[in-house]
């Protein structure tokens, strides 16, 4: 480019910033023959996003001219770092404070739990918009001051200065749910219908959560069926709500429905449904869900769930996970699971043999040899091998030379018949 104007310099600096090249962006900024207010604001914004407030402040102080963006960028940068003291210093120096700067300070005070200071600023504001009201209401909710959140919401309605939006309603519905204030929640639901609010995913999820936490699970289910475009959060909220209200089988059934609709479960709903099975005493169902998720390759998620369980997982659970680690070649995770098994069952021949075979499959022969020598020295013997097959909802398990299965006669007759067919085939071949 023969002649580079300030716009082209700013474009290059912006490209460096977008690619995380902060040092190159700063070098370019330092060599610019001419800088516009956009150049200065871009550099300050880049440093604030990077959390480098010391350099951001230094460049901010060197600015020949500052506009509203300059001041608000610095305030938001300090708020993002939780440094409310320096944010307030910048705010106090600001010649003309905008709604954005007031709101940023209110959010900042709420973030660090200084609700009295936030409320004081809120009261001093000459002009508020819906974002300001939302910041104060959400601040109360985030700090467990639910009564205050609902009180401010009703003040907002009485004031008539701003109309609540989706974010406002989500916050107050959360407050109702946490308080168990069912009648308040129903009133907000009626307000939404009366004023023509669309039942979006976000509002639907908030309503389901509120009704479930307030114990009105039938209303929660009704809302769930009214949400047309359900996301994973919608399903998770409903599954958790059913479990919270003691409807454990219904929670499991809804999870199964979700899977049939080919919606991919995530760690959160995986944990929710296993928790429902655990609290509902649905042991076999829980094992089925656990195994199905591992078969789907969600081995890391299964590990996270096991680690988050309220009770100490036993060796059977860890051994199940170890088997899936082998299937999905999760060697690093397998090593961690192995240590868990050995700490619980250091002398169990079945588990030790399983661990030995796993290490053999990845070529760790020194470990295999030491384990097998130790087994022989201790006189350990592995229990007879077994296999299992699932037919519909029943799992059938067989041991070597098994004579315990209730249908063993029919099974052996069928096996003999198959052997005869195979023998005839060999002769004919």
PyMOL commands that set and color helices and strands:
alter all, ss='L'
color gray80, all
select helices_A, chain A and resi 6-18+22-31+37-49+53-62+68-80+84-93+99-111+115-124+130-142+146-159+166-179+182-194+201-213+217-226+232-244+248-260+267-279+283-295+299-308+315-327+331-344+349-361+365-378+408-428
alter helices_A, ss='H'
color red, helices_A
select strands_A, chain A and resi 386-391+394-399
alter strands_A, ss='S'
color yellow, strands_A
deselect
rebuild
show_as cartoon
